[in-house]
Amino acid sequence: MNGPTLHEEDQGGGSPALVFLHYFGGSLRSWAHVARDLSSSGRCLSIDLPGFGHSAPLLAYSVHMVAQAVAMRISGHRLDNYVLVGHSMGGKLALACAAANPPGLVGLVLVAPSPPSPEPMDERERSRLLATHGDRASAEQTLRTITRRPIRADDAAVCIEDNLLTSPEAWHWWLAQGSREDITAQAGLVACPALVLGGSDDPVIQPQVIAAEVMPCLADAARLEIAGAGHLLPFEAAQEVATAVRGFVTQRCGRTGSGTARL
């Protein structure tokens, strides 16, 4: 494989492949339910981003550097065609990858994505997170804050464990720098079709953020809103996410409409 050694899970088979990038403080395990569903009919490649899960941190961080590490890893798999699926932080990184219009990329799915513009994060919350890395009580508080639908106890345990696994380098980079980076100009270069999913009750990436900061950057994008869901859609609404992704792929990543649908 080319590029940094990134921990991954590869399951299923078929084309196009689905490549999953996770949220800040998470790991590839956050995609377990979605990938299990979709791997019955296609290949699902889930990646631990640098410094998260079981992947080692980078020596230096920027959105471009992390996206480059991901792109090199994908290139090493020599995928003929694939769809990038990014959640939250992983959404911003997926946008950065897609902006390069790499060979084989046929579609982009953004799930409650951090926008290409600086993420509108409450500064008191940013400070709390920066000051409490590795603290279990803080991780539990974050999980309660960002979800709206109940999730299974074993899924909650995974969220807490992954939060605590995050390297100090990756943790500090995203909160202090990555979430503040502006890649709006690059995002406008994305040529493939896109689907943008969001929770109607997401307190982190609110619907108005998706409407104002994400959709205008994409030339060919549809938007779908999942009623009653918060930020952790791969846990809170795994079935709805899998159904939406499957429909997007089945339609050959074509335009699915210009309005806001609801599940």
Secondary structure, DSSP 8 states (H G I E B T S, - for coil): --SS---EEEE---SSEEEEE--TT--GGGGHHHHHHHTTTS-EEEE--TTSTTS---SS--HHHHHHHHHHHHHHTT-SSEEEEEETHHHHHHHHHHTT--TTEEEEEEES---SS-----HHHHHHHHH-TT-HHHHHHHHHHH--S---HHHHHHHHHHHHHS-HHHHHHHHHTGGG---HHHHTT--S-EEEEEETT-SSS-HHHIIIIIGGG-SSEEEEEETT--S-HHHHTHHHHHHHHHHHHHTTT----SSEEE-
